[in-house]
């Protein structure tokens, strides 16, 4: 035998002439046999009088080539596209991008945003999708085939997805709470007569105002040894400056007033806990069967938000004052482009919006067929994501302009970002519209579907990464593992649904992913561009892989971005974030130093896996330091993506040869073959 087969194969003619030397060339699954049965084509390397007769082949030892197990694929191409779009288009497209655009120069912000999209966002998006599709494996095991020294990048990505799911699903439970609360003729955040309201509450239909409250009381005066009762009238002035929507969110939903901070979480808010349980049940039954199940669910969860956004856009631009908000949103302030912060914000927004580094894109792409046009998919989905963010800005700022005019305040007094926008400002505006119940149900159902898609992606990154690492333990028992994973999520989530849970959500939101994911993206780009195959120029190996899939090489632009420009910008973002870190606060509450320390421990526990796993790989290798290093940067496994066709003597072309494959075929010890 030749090439990678190490061992001995002997043959004996059972019927016919004398024996000769043969070579096993290929295999193909036997369609009429079990999954593990294979037929073998054999080719004589000498003139064998016994050709055409039955031979007995005996494997007397050696190493059998490893067979790549069957991998599930998407039912339809649209399942994959909608899953990727659903993951990228999340809550941040609604509550973060419009405010970032307004804060950083309005329409002028689109200049650095588009530049960062071209130089950082799309190249990294394209790179991760290509990596997953070519190697057909998850975020951890893909590094065995790229550069084992960087395997910690995949471990860190799975850890980050694990942390993010702790709090992200809690935010979805807020939306579910509001969704159920919307099924009433009078929205509960539209009045100030509820048990959770204070005297400082104002209703959305009246706006903030000063109220003089007159009341009579009796006072007792001790005079000349006698108690004298006197009736007096007291006029008190109350500034009603807290909206009913704010009090509903903080005092009814979160019950934040019952907690003093992260050091005093208080009791469990059981309504939120039940909503969180419902979120995990939805996730479980959407994902327990793999991508075949979730790929069908995203047809609703990915498309429905666009229907609602279009409806809200039409409703928003017809509101009085909508033009005021839209002008604030798109009017360019070009002088702000001179500020480095604007460019850093643009790059940060692009990185977190498209989502490279989480392992989700890699996991989703690993279920594609080899010849899928991943280049076109990367351009299409990334542009759809960014276009959605821009359109969402019109939806948000048309309503903010309406609120500013209605309450007679400046736009900056109502413009906000984060949960405050979607759980306070927008619901307050909805409460003043005709048909408020209908619009509220639509809006919060949109938020739920936006969140679920991204939650599916994070969970799939974990499931694919671990099931490819432990196929016998996890892949064969996916339903049980998914159930155990979501049960663990729910139990940990009890702390996030407590009366002080919003402090936990804010802590994790600022530390669980921000710095860690940027480190992951940085080392992913460096590992693939500079270490994968150790060829010159950088990116030579990944471009050859793309050529194998698509039939053409990526252009010079992509290679420069992968190897130099994108890593450089990410390094700038990380450096800027660390240099400008000034602690953490929320609504006037300053997090104590020990809480900040816990936050940094959470961040470090994920991205520190990158050097720790690299050290572990070096320690487990054999030989001197140089031999260990060379071994750890050498790809370990390369498989054909699909089983090669059978090959027999006289065929026009031989089957392709893959590293680690014995003469184009996978061998076992079945004793009989036919020549």
KOLLUM-344208 format. One record per residue (C-alpha): residue number from 1; residue in three letters; x, y, z. Coordinates in pm, 1 decimal. Each point is the difference from the previous one (the first is absolute). Last residue first. Layout:
n/res/xx/yy/zz
NUM/ala/X/Y/Z
...
% end
This chain:
n/res/xx/yy/zz
675/unk/-1211.2/-722.8/-848.5
674/unk/-250.7/-86.4/272.8
673/unk/75.9/54.2/366.1
672/unk/-27.2/-226.1/305.7
671/unk/172.5/28.3/339.5
670/unk/-159.7/306.5/164.2
669/unk/277.7/150.8/210.5
668/unk/-64.7/368.1/-51.7
667/unk/133.9/245.1/-250.8
666/unk/-86.5/356.1/-91.9
665/unk/78.8/99.9/-354.8
664/unk/207.1/243.5/-204.9
663/unk/323.5/-190.9/37.8
662/unk/-34.9/-19.2/378.8
661/unk/-136.1/339.9/102.5
660/unk/181.3/215.5/254.9
659/unk/53.1/279.0/-249.4
658/unk/-260.1/-9.0/-268.5
657/unk/32.7/-150.4/-346.6
656/unk/-252.3/77.5/-270.4
655/unk/-137.9/-297.0/-196.2
654/unk/192.9/-122.4/-304.8
653/unk/-102.6/110.8/-343.3
652/unk/-105.7/-186.4/-316.2
651/unk/-95.7/-325.4/174.2
650/unk/181.9/-301.8/-141.1
649/unk/72.9/-151.5/337.9
648/unk/-279.8/69.4/246.3
647/unk/-91.3/299.5/211.6
646/unk/-296.0/43.8/233.4
645/unk/-119.6/356.7/66.0
644/unk/153.9/207.5/280.8
643/unk/-187.9/37.6/330.8
642/unk/-85.7/369.7/56.6
641/unk/199.3/262.9/184.1
640/unk/319.9/-190.9/-53.8
639/unk/193.4/5.9/324.6
638/unk/298.6/192.2/129.3
637/unk/114.7/-53.2/355.7
636/unk/293.8/116.0/209.4
635/unk/91.9/344.1/-136.2
634/unk/357.3/87.1/103.9
633/unk/42.6/286.1/247.1
632/unk/14.9/-227.8/302.8
631/unk/251.3/-241.1/-155.7
630/unk/234.2/284.1/-91.7
629/unk/-17.0/133.3/355.4
628/unk/63.4/-340.2/155.2
627/unk/292.9/-66.5/-234.1
626/unk/152.9/337.8/85.3
625/unk/-51.1/-50.1/373.7
624/unk/152.6/-347.0/-4.2
623/unk/-191.3/-319.4/-59.3
622/unk/-357.6/-98.6/72.4
621/unk/-321.3/203.6/11.4
620/unk/-217.6/6.6/311.6
619/unk/182.0/299.1/149.6
618/unk/-27.0/201.8/-320.7
617/unk/-374.2/-64.0/-27.7
616/unk/-49.0/97.3/364.1
615/unk/187.4/326.5/-54.0
614/unk/-226.5/80.1/-295.4
613/unk/-305.3/-91.4/209.4
612/unk/107.9/246.6/267.6
611/unk/86.8/275.3/-249.3
610/unk/-346.3/2.4/-164.0
609/unk/-191.5/-106.8/311.2
608/unk/89.0/339.0/145.2
607/unk/-270.7/140.1/-229.4
606/unk/-278.5/-172.6/193.4
605/unk/88.3/17.6/369.4
604/unk/146.5/345.3/-56.2
603/unk/-337.5/159.0/-71.9
602/unk/-171.1/-165.4/296.5
601/unk/294.1/92.5/225.0
600/unk/-22.9/357.0/-127.1
599/unk/-366.0/11.6/103.2
598/unk/78.6/-150.5/339.1
597/unk/254.8/277.0/55.1
596/unk/-258.7/261.4/-97.8
595/unk/-233.4/-150.0/260.8
594/unk/277.7/16.9/261.1
593/unk/64.1/364.7/-87.3
592/unk/-362.4/101.7/68.9
591/unk/-233.5/77.5/-292.4
590/unk/-112.7/361.5/-2.1
589/unk/-377.3/47.0/0.0
588/unk/-98.4/324.8/-171.4
587/unk/-222.5/-165.7/-258.3
586/unk/259.5/-270.8/-65.2
585/unk/371.3/29.9/72.4
584/unk/318.6/-171.7/-106.1
583/unk/365.3/90.5/39.8
582/unk/194.5/247.2/-206.1
581/unk/130.1/-204.6/-294.4
580/unk/145.1/240.3/-254.1
579/unk/338.6/-168.3/-48.2
578/unk/-148.6/-350.8/-7.0
577/unk/-259.5/90.4/-260.8
576/unk/248.6/191.2/-213.7
575/unk/249.0/-286.1/3.8
574/unk/-267.7/-253.8/-95.2
573/unk/-129.1/216.1/-284.6
572/unk/351.8/70.7/-129.9
571/unk/84.7/-371.8/2.8
570/unk/-318.3/-66.3/-194.9
569/unk/105.1/258.5/-257.7
568/unk/339.9/-164.0/-42.9
567/unk/-144.1/-351.6/-26.2
566/unk/-233.0/119.4/-281.2
565/unk/268.9/184.2/-197.6
564/unk/287.7/-249.0/5.6
563/unk/-51.5/-367.8/-87.0
562/unk/-372.9/-24.3/-66.0
561/unk/-30.5/346.0/-158.8
560/unk/302.5/-53.4/-224.5
559/unk/-131.0/-338.2/-116.2
558/unk/-346.8/138.2/-67.0
557/unk/133.9/284.2/-214.0
556/unk/229.5/-233.1/-193.8
555/unk/-300.1/-182.7/-139.8
554/unk/-138.8/-332.2/121.8
553/unk/95.7/-289.8/-228.1
552/unk/-253.3/-162.3/-232.0
551/unk/-171.0/-338.5/-32.5
550/unk/-228.9/48.4/297.3
549/unk/92.9/-279.0/238.7
548/unk/354.8/-89.6/-107.2
547/unk/75.3/368.6/-63.8
546/unk/-118.6/75.5/351.3
545/unk/243.2/-259.1/135.3
544/unk/278.4/152.2/-209.4
543/unk/-80.1/340.8/147.2
542/unk/14.7/-152.2/348.1
541/unk/346.5/-144.8/-68.7
540/unk/157.0/310.8/-155.6
539/unk/-134.0/227.2/277.3
538/unk/353.4/130.5/67.6
537/unk/236.5/1.2/-301.3
536/unk/161.5/-236.1/66.3
535/unk/-111.9/-322.8/159.4
534/unk/-14.3/-98.0/364.1
533/unk/-297.4/-230.8/-71.5
532/unk/-232.3/210.9/214.9
531/unk/238.8/213.4/206.3
530/unk/-17.5/351.5/-146.8
529/unk/-351.0/52.3/-138.0
528/unk/-197.7/-265.5/188.5
527/unk/166.5/51.1/337.7
526/unk/19.0/378.7/-29.4
525/unk/-368.9/33.7/-92.7
524/unk/-109.8/-237.8/276.0
523/unk/233.7/169.7/245.5
522/unk/-162.4/339.4/-56.8
521/unk/-355.9/-135.5/-12.5
520/unk/50.3/-177.8/331.7
519/unk/158.4/307.1/160.9
518/unk/-297.5/205.8/-115.6
517/unk/-236.6/-258.7/145.3
516/unk/165.4/21.8/339.1
515/unk/-5.0/377.4/27.4
514/unk/-375.0/47.7/-44.9
513/unk/-127.6/-349.6/74.3
512/unk/-63.2/-74.7/366.1
511/unk/114.1/337.6/134.7
510/unk/-248.5/276.2/-81.7
509/unk/-310.2/-212.6/-57.0
508/unk/91.5/-218.2/296.6
507/unk/-2.4/295.8/240.1
506/unk/-312.2/152.8/-155.4
505/unk/-194.2/-326.1/30.0
504/unk/117.5/-44.4/359.1
503/unk/-120.3/349.4/90.8
502/unk/-329.0/-75.2/-175.6
501/unk/-37.5/-301.8/229.3
500/unk/-42.1/212.0/310.5
499/unk/-359.4/-105.7/51.2
498/unk/94.1/-351.9/-108.3
497/unk/-34.4/-115.7/-359.5
496/unk/376.7/2.7/-62.0
495/unk/68.6/-215.4/307.4
494/unk/-258.7/-249.6/-124.3
493/unk/187.8/-8.3/-331.7
492/unk/257.0/-238.2/146.4
491/unk/-274.9/-259.3/42.8
490/unk/-140.9/73.7/-345.6
489/unk/335.1/-27.8/-175.5
488/unk/70.0/-332.3/173.6
487/unk/-338.5/-129.8/-115.7
486/unk/79.1/129.7/-348.4
485/unk/321.8/-201.4/-13.7
484/unk/-156.4/-315.5/147.5
483/unk/-281.9/7.8/-255.1
482/unk/241.5/60.3/-285.8
481/unk/211.0/-293.8/121.9
480/unk/-297.9/-233.6/19.5
479/unk/-127.1/86.9/-347.5
478/unk/350.2/-16.7/-148.3
477/unk/72.3/-356.1/111.9
476/unk/197.5/-134.9/-296.7
475/unk/172.4/334.6/-53.8
474/unk/84.9/38.2/367.7
473/unk/193.4/-300.3/131.9
472/unk/98.9/-175.5/-320.6
471/unk/82.8/323.1/-179.7
470/unk/208.1/160.4/277.6
469/unk/193.0/280.6/-173.2
468/unk/-245.8/24.8/-287.9
467/unk/-285.2/-2.1/252.6
466/unk/174.6/266.1/209.5
465/unk/46.1/257.0/-275.1
464/unk/-333.5/-74.0/-166.0
463/unk/-194.0/32.5/325.6
462/unk/182.3/311.1/119.4
461/unk/-28.7/185.5/-331.0
460/unk/-358.5/-122.7/-28.6
459/unk/-81.6/164.0/334.4
458/unk/134.8/334.4/-113.9
457/unk/-183.1/-20.0/-331.3
456/unk/-333.4/-100.8/150.9
455/unk/26.5/294.5/240.4
454/unk/56.9/231.5/-293.9
453/unk/-313.4/-124.6/-169.4
452/unk/-195.8/15.6/326.3
451/unk/82.9/365.6/61.4
450/unk/-137.6/135.0/-325.1
449/unk/-306.9/-223.4/38.5
448/unk/-70.5/134.5/348.3
447/unk/58.5/361.0/-104.3
446/unk/-245.0/-38.5/-290.4
445/unk/-259.5/-149.7/234.8
444/unk/58.8/306.1/215.0
443/unk/-77.2/239.8/-282.5
442/unk/-299.1/-187.1/-139.1
441/unk/-172.4/-30.9/338.0
440/unk/67.2/368.7/72.1
439/unk/-136.2/110.9/-335.5
438/unk/-325.7/-191.0/55.2
437/unk/-43.7/122.9/356.5
436/unk/72.8/360.9/-98.0
435/unk/-279.2/7.3/-259.0
434/unk/10.0/378.8/-4.1
433/unk/344.2/113.3/110.8
432/unk/92.4/139.5/343.9
431/unk/96.5/-336.9/152.5
430/unk/231.1/-72.6/-293.2
429/unk/213.1/302.4/91.2
428/unk/45.1/-122.9/356.6
427/unk/77.3/-347.8/-131.1
426/unk/277.1/154.9/-216.0
425/unk/161.3/198.0/281.8
424/unk/-14.6/-259.5/277.4
423/unk/65.8/-363.3/-98.0
422/unk/150.0/44.5/-347.4
421/unk/204.3/314.9/66.1
420/unk/90.5/-68.3/362.9
419/unk/122.5/-346.6/-96.2
418/unk/293.4/151.9/-188.4
417/unk/15.4/347.4/-145.9
416/unk/-141.8/344.7/70.0
415/unk/-151.0/297.4/-177.1
414/unk/-277.7/157.7/210.2
413/unk/179.4/300.5/144.6
412/unk/227.8/31.0/-303.2
411/unk/-306.6/62.9/-216.2
410/unk/-76.2/321.1/189.5
409/unk/-316.9/24.6/204.6
408/unk/-357.4/107.9/-70.9
407/unk/-150.8/-329.3/118.0
406/unk/-180.3/-61.7/-330.7
405/unk/281.4/144.9/-209.5
404/unk/263.9/-216.9/168.1
403/unk/-222.7/-310.1/-8.5
402/unk/-67.8/35.7/-373.6
401/unk/368.7/56.0/-67.8
400/unk/78.9/-314.7/197.7
399/unk/-258.4/-190.5/-207.7
398/unk/157.1/104.3/-330.0
397/unk/335.1/-68.6/163.3
396/unk/-67.0/-368.1/66.3
395/unk/-150.4/-109.4/-331.4
394/unk/246.0/213.7/-197.2
393/unk/289.8/-156.4/191.8
392/unk/-140.8/-347.6/-65.4
391/unk/56.7/69.1/-371.1
390/unk/372.3/50.8/62.6
389/unk/32.6/-309.7/217.2
388/unk/-184.5/-209.6/-258.3
387/unk/238.1/119.6/-270.8
386/unk/291.8/-115.0/213.3
385/unk/-145.1/-349.7/36.0
384/unk/-106.0/-27.0/-363.3
383/unk/351.1/103.5/-108.3
382/unk/157.3/-267.3/219.8
381/unk/-243.1/-264.5/-128.8
380/unk/58.0/68.3/-369.1
379/unk/376.8/44.3/4.3
378/unk/57.9/-313.3/207.2
377/unk/-247.7/-206.5/-203.5
376/unk/166.5/100.4/-327.2
375/unk/337.7/-111.9/130.6
374/unk/-146.7/-317.4/150.6
373/unk/-102.3/-128.8/-341.7
372/unk/-84.3/-355.4/110.6
371/unk/239.6/-250.9/-157.1
370/unk/81.2/-186.0/319.2
369/unk/-355.2/-42.6/122.7
368/unk/-95.3/203.4/302.3
367/unk/-22.7/-134.0/357.4
366/unk/338.4/146.7/96.2
365/unk/-129.9/343.8/-100.2
364/unk/-231.0/11.3/303.6
363/unk/277.8/-96.2/241.5
362/unk/251.4/246.1/-143.8
361/unk/-253.8/281.3/3.1
360/unk/-84.5/-81.3/362.1
359/unk/359.1/-28.8/122.2
358/unk/-38.2/320.8/200.2
357/unk/298.8/154.0/-177.0
356/unk/-188.7/170.8/-279.1
355/unk/-330.4/156.6/109.0
354/unk/-116.5/231.5/-277.9
353/unk/-133.4/259.7/245.8
352/unk/274.1/-36.7/258.3
351/unk/282.3/61.9/-243.8
350/unk/-182.4/273.8/-192.1
349/unk/-94.2/191.6/315.6
348/unk/356.2/-15.3/128.6
347/unk/141.5/127.6/-329.9
346/unk/-245.3/291.0/-5.4
345/unk/60.0/81.9/367.1
344/unk/376.2/2.1/-62.0
343/unk/-49.7/235.2/-293.5
342/unk/-215.6/237.5/205.1
341/unk/242.6/-13.8/292.4
340/unk/284.8/115.1/-223.8
339/unk/-170.4/342.5/-28.9
338/unk/55.3/178.7/-331.5
337/unk/-318.4/-162.3/-132.6
336/unk/-190.3/220.4/243.9
335/unk/54.9/300.0/-226.6
334/unk/-216.9/-169.4/-262.0
333/unk/-325.2/53.0/183.5
332/unk/-238.9/-165.1/-242.9
331/unk/-378.7/32.2/45.1
330/unk/-121.3/-362.4/-1.1
329/unk/-134.2/-65.7/348.8
328/unk/-74.2/353.4/113.2
327/unk/-193.0/55.8/-322.6
326/unk/-190.8/-325.0/58.7
325/unk/-103.1/114.1/347.4
324/unk/-135.2/332.5/-116.5
323/unk/-172.9/-160.4/-297.8
322/unk/-196.5/-228.9/231.3
321/unk/-149.1/302.2/178.5
320/unk/-358.7/-100.5/-73.1
319/unk/-16.0/-374.0/-73.8
318/unk/-19.0/-120.3/-362.3
317/unk/369.4/-95.4/-8.5
316/unk/-51.5/-233.9/293.9
315/unk/-299.1/-192.8/-131.8
314/unk/170.0/-81.2/-330.1
313/unk/320.9/-93.9/181.6
312/unk/-189.4/-205.0/256.1
311/unk/-162.1/-204.7/-277.7
310/unk/334.2/-52.4/-177.0
309/unk/168.6/-96.7/325.5
308/unk/-283.0/-244.5/71.9
307/unk/38.9/-179.9/-333.1
306/unk/377.9/1.3/38.6
305/unk/-28.5/-151.1/348.7
304/unk/-216.1/-285.0/-142.1
303/unk/265.6/-124.7/-244.1
302/unk/267.5/-125.7/241.0
301/unk/-224.6/-152.6/268.8
300/unk/-245.0/-149.4/-250.5
299/unk/227.6/-175.2/-249.3
298/unk/237.5/-30.3/293.8
297/unk/-209.8/-285.4/142.5
296/unk/68.0/-222.9/-300.1
295/unk/378.1/13.5/25.8
294/unk/-31.9/-49.0/376.8
293/unk/-147.2/-344.5/-59.6
292/unk/228.5/-133.6/-273.7
291/unk/284.3/182.4/172.4
290/unk/-7.4/-237.8/292.9
289/unk/-289.7/-203.4/138.8
288/unk/8.2/162.1/345.5
287/unk/22.3/350.3/-143.7
286/unk/-348.6/145.8/-35.4
285/unk/-151.4/-209.3/278.9
284/unk/276.2/111.1/234.3
283/unk/-3.5/367.2/-95.1
282/unk/-375.8/29.6/51.7
281/unk/31.2/-177.7/335.5
280/unk/286.7/231.9/90.5
279/unk/-209.6/308.9/-70.9
278/unk/-294.9/-140.4/198.8
277/unk/226.1/-54.6/302.2
276/unk/117.5/359.9/-28.6
275/unk/-362.0/116.9/-2.9
274/unk/-67.1/-208.0/310.0
273/unk/300.8/159.1/172.2
272/unk/-112.8/346.0/-102.0
271/unk/-336.0/-54.8/170.0
270/unk/180.7/-154.5/296.8
269/unk/208.4/305.0/80.1
268/unk/246.1/-174.9/233.9
267/unk/98.0/177.7/319.6
266/unk/266.3/258.4/75.7
265/unk/319.0/41.9/-203.8
264/unk/188.2/187.2/271.4
263/unk/370.1/33.6/-87.9
262/unk/-86.2/71.9/-363.4
261/unk/-200.0/299.5/110.8
260/unk/-238.6/120.3/269.9
259/unk/-289.4/-217.3/-109.7
258/unk/-374.4/48.9/50.3
257/unk/-1.2/305.6/-229.6
256/unk/109.6/-226.6/-285.4
255/unk/-338.1/-170.0/-12.9
254/unk/98.8/-107.4/-354.0
253/unk/-348.6/-12.1/-152.6
252/unk/-211.4/211.8/235.9
251/unk/246.9/250.3/151.2
250/unk/260.1/59.8/-271.0
249/unk/-194.9/-67.9/-318.8
248/unk/-336.8/122.5/127.0
247/unk/158.3/303.0/163.7
246/unk/172.9/96.4/-322.3
245/unk/-318.1/-47.7/-206.5
244/unk/-200.2/211.5/244.3
243/unk/248.1/278.8/-62.7
242/unk/195.2/160.3/281.8
241/unk/0.3/380.5/2.0
240/unk/-312.3/86.3/195.6
239/unk/147.4/288.3/195.6
238/unk/-213.5/34.6/309.9
237/unk/-80.5/333.4/162.9
236/unk/-176.4/-6.5/336.2
235/unk/-273.0/236.1/117.8
234/unk/-90.5/-51.1/361.5
233/unk/-333.3/112.7/150.2
232/unk/-16.3/26.0/378.8
231/unk/-243.4/-112.9/270.1
230/unk/111.6/89.4/356.1
229/unk/-37.3/-216.2/307.9
228/unk/100.4/161.5/330.9
227/unk/153.4/-208.9/273.8
226/unk/-6.8/195.1/328.6
225/unk/260.4/112.4/251.0
224/unk/-2.9/355.9/-124.6
223/unk/66.4/-119.2/-356.0
222/unk/88.8/-343.5/-129.3
221/unk/-69.6/-0.5/-375.0
220/unk/-142.3/-297.6/-188.1
219/unk/-18.2/-1.5/-374.8
218/unk/-284.0/-110.0/-221.1
217/unk/16.1/-63.3/-371.5
216/unk/-150.1/123.9/-319.6
215/unk/136.4/-85.8/-343.4
214/unk/107.4/185.9/-309.9
213/unk/225.1/-158.6/-259.3
212/unk/162.7/228.3/-253.0
211/unk/111.3/-199.0/-303.3
210/unk/308.0/61.4/-213.6
209/unk/3.4/-177.4/-333.7
208/unk/140.3/-291.0/-196.9
207/unk/-221.1/-128.2/-284.0
206/unk/-378.5/-18.8/-6.4
205/unk/-68.2/-294.7/-233.7
204/unk/307.3/-192.0/116.3
203/unk/-118.6/8.5/362.4
202/unk/206.2/166.6/268.9
201/unk/136.9/-165.8/312.5
200/unk/153.1/199.8/285.9
199/unk/-265.6/-114.2/247.4
198/unk/121.0/-355.3/-38.9
197/unk/-129.4/-289.7/-208.4
196/unk/38.5/-366.9/94.7
195/unk/-358.2/-42.5/117.7
194/unk/-140.8/129.7/-326.2
193/unk/-173.3/334.3/-50.8
192/unk/271.9/167.5/-205.8
191/unk/-121.2/-112.5/-341.8
190/unk/153.5/-90.3/-339.6
189/unk/243.8/-266.7/120.8
188/unk/-280.6/-247.6/67.7
187/unk/-132.4/23.4/-357.1
186/unk/-372.8/59.3/1.6
185/unk/-199.8/-239.4/-219.6
184/unk/209.1/-295.7/121.1
183/unk/214.6/-257.9/-176.3
182/unk/314.7/210.7/25.3
181/unk/107.3/-158.2/330.9
180/unk/69.8/-329.6/-178.2
179/unk/236.4/171.0/-243.1
178/unk/157.1/208.7/275.4
177/unk/97.9/-316.3/188.8
176/unk/125.9/-158.9/-324.2
175/unk/217.5/305.7/-62.0
174/unk/146.5/-27.8/349.9
173/unk/55.7/-375.5/-61.0
172/unk/205.6/90.6/-307.3
171/unk/223.2/207.0/229.3
170/unk/41.2/-308.6/220.9
169/unk/98.0/-200.1/-308.5
168/unk/290.8/236.4/-52.1
167/unk/114.4/-26.5/363.1
166/unk/127.9/-355.3/34.1
165/unk/24.9/-52.5/-376.9
164/unk/291.3/242.9/-8.1
163/unk/204.4/-213.8/239.2
162/unk/-30.3/-319.2/-208.8
161/unk/67.7/186.0/-325.6
160/unk/316.2/134.0/163.0
159/unk/106.9/-349.3/110.1
158/unk/-57.0/-138.5/-352.1
157/unk/210.3/278.8/-150.9
156/unk/274.7/-54.2/261.4
155/unk/21.5/-370.9/-83.1
154/unk/22.4/83.6/-370.9
153/unk/281.3/247.9/59.1
152/unk/165.7/-251.7/233.9
151/unk/61.9/-221.8/-300.7
150/unk/256.7/252.0/-121.4
149/unk/301.1/-233.7/35.3
148/unk/-198.8/-261.8/-191.2
147/unk/34.6/203.6/-322.2
146/unk/-252.6/-45.3/-279.0
145/unk/-129.4/-357.5/0.7
144/unk/18.9/-49.0/374.6
143/unk/-128.8/357.5/23.1
142/unk/-333.9/-105.7/-146.7
141/unk/-49.1/-220.7/305.4
140/unk/-92.9/291.2/225.9
139/unk/-228.2/221.6/-210.9
138/unk/-191.6/-281.1/-164.8
137/unk/62.3/-219.8/-302.9
136/unk/-50.1/-14.0/-374.9
135/unk/356.2/105.2/-89.6
134/unk/-88.3/196.2/-312.1
133/unk/-333.2/141.7/115.7
132/unk/122.1/108.3/341.8
131/unk/312.5/177.0/-121.4
130/unk/-187.9/170.3/-282.5
129/unk/-264.6/137.6/239.1
128/unk/271.9/126.2/232.5
127/unk/194.0/175.0/-274.3
126/unk/-303.7/159.0/-165.2
125/unk/-112.4/158.5/327.1
124/unk/355.0/112.1/73.8
123/unk/26.5/164.4/-343.8
122/unk/-357.1/140.8/21.2
121/unk/47.3/177.2/332.0
120/unk/355.0/134.4/-5.8
119/unk/92.9/194.8/-314.2
118/unk/-336.9/23.3/-177.4
117/unk/-220.6/36.6/307.6
116/unk/256.5/230.1/157.2
115/unk/-21.7/230.3/-303.2
114/unk/-380.8/-18.9/4.5
113/unk/-14.4/101.4/367.3
112/unk/269.7/265.4/-36.0
111/unk/-212.5/179.1/-264.9
110/unk/-339.5/-90.5/147.4
109/unk/85.2/206.8/305.7
108/unk/-36.4/313.2/-214.0
107/unk/-373.6/-68.4/-17.8
106/unk/-30.8/77.1/368.9
105/unk/330.6/117.4/144.4
104/unk/97.1/-250.4/262.6
103/unk/-287.9/17.1/248.3
102/unk/-279.3/-41.4/-255.9
101/unk/171.3/-292.9/-173.5
100/unk/82.8/-168.6/329.2
99/unk/-363.4/49.1/108.3
98/unk/-132.6/-161.3/-317.0
97/unk/254.9/-287.2/29.7
96/unk/-76.0/-98.7/359.5
95/unk/-368.3/-70.7/66.9
94/unk/-134.5/-142.3/-323.5
93/unk/302.3/-170.3/-154.6
92/unk/107.4/-90.2/354.3
91/unk/-309.6/-219.4/39.9
90/unk/119.2/-241.5/-267.2
89/unk/71.1/-12.8/-371.5
88/unk/319.1/-207.7/-10.9
87/unk/-151.5/-326.1/126.4
86/unk/-315.3/33.1/-207.2
85/unk/200.3/80.2/-312.1
84/unk/216.2/-309.1/54.9
83/unk/-301.1/-223.6/64.7
82/unk/-188.6/153.0/-294.6
81/unk/290.9/-73.6/-233.6
80/unk/43.2/-356.9/124.1
79/unk/-366.2/-91.8/-22.2
78/unk/-13.5/177.1/-336.9
77/unk/242.5/-254.4/-146.7
76/unk/-242.1/-275.4/88.3
75/unk/6.4/-306.3/227.2
74/unk/329.7/108.4/150.1
73/unk/256.5/-276.3/32.1
72/unk/65.1/-269.7/259.9
71/unk/346.9/-146.9/1.4
70/unk/89.1/-361.5/-78.1
69/unk/314.0/-111.2/176.8
68/unk/342.9/55.3/-156.8
67/unk/167.1/-338.4/-22.4
66/unk/340.1/-37.6/160.3
65/unk/259.5/-188.8/-202.5
64/unk/83.7/-338.5/143.7
63/unk/337.6/-34.8/163.9
62/unk/206.2/-314.2/-46.7
61/unk/-44.6/-371.1/38.2
60/unk/-54.2/-321.9/-192.3
59/unk/-288.6/124.2/-213.6
58/unk/-114.8/-303.6/-200.3
57/unk/-136.9/21.8/-350.8
56/unk/-154.4/-312.6/-157.4
55/unk/-39.8/22.2/-373.3
54/unk/-284.4/-102.2/-229.6
53/unk/90.2/-8.5/-366.4
52/unk/-13.5/276.9/-261.5
51/unk/374.2/33.1/0.4
50/unk/169.8/-331.6/74.4
49/unk/265.8/28.5/-264.2
48/unk/132.9/304.1/185.1
47/unk/206.5/239.1/-202.7
46/unk/136.5/234.8/262.3
45/unk/-137.9/301.0/189.7
44/unk/-341.1/-163.3/21.2
43/unk/-282.3/236.9/95.7
42/unk/-259.2/-62.1/265.0
41/unk/-340.5/161.2/51.9
40/unk/-132.4/-59.1/346.1
39/unk/-358.3/-19.0/127.8
38/unk/-83.6/136.6/341.5
37/unk/-231.4/-97.3/286.5
36/unk/-23.8/232.2/301.1
35/unk/-337.4/151.3/-89.1
34/unk/-151.4/-340.7/-63.2
33/unk/-20.1/-158.5/-341.9
32/unk/-191.6/66.2/-318.4
31/unk/149.0/343.7/-63.1
30/unk/351.1/-131.8/45.4
29/unk/205.5/301.5/97.9
28/unk/281.8/68.2/-245.3
27/unk/360.6/-93.8/19.2
26/unk/321.8/79.2/-175.6
25/unk/331.5/-125.1/-134.7
24/unk/93.2/-321.6/177.0
23/unk/316.6/-116.4/-171.7
22/unk/69.5/-349.9/-125.7
21/unk/307.0/-219.1/-27.9
20/unk/-57.2/-328.8/-181.2
19/unk/-138.0/-344.6/70.6
18/unk/-17.2/-293.7/-238.3
17/unk/-292.3/-95.2/-220.6
16/unk/-366.4/-66.0/73.5
15/unk/-209.2/-19.0/313.9
14/unk/102.1/100.4/349.8
13/unk/287.1/214.1/-117.6
12/unk/186.9/106.4/311.0
11/unk/75.3/351.8/117.8
10/unk/222.3/151.9/263.7
9/unk/-26.1/347.0/155.4
8/unk/272.7/119.8/232.9
7/unk/31.6/308.3/216.6
6/unk/35.0/375.8/-20.5
5/unk/-234.5/141.3/-263.1
4/unk/80.8/364.2/-59.7
3/unk/172.5/-21.2/-339.0
2/unk/30.6/-339.8/-156.9
1/unk/-108.2/-362.2/48.7
% end
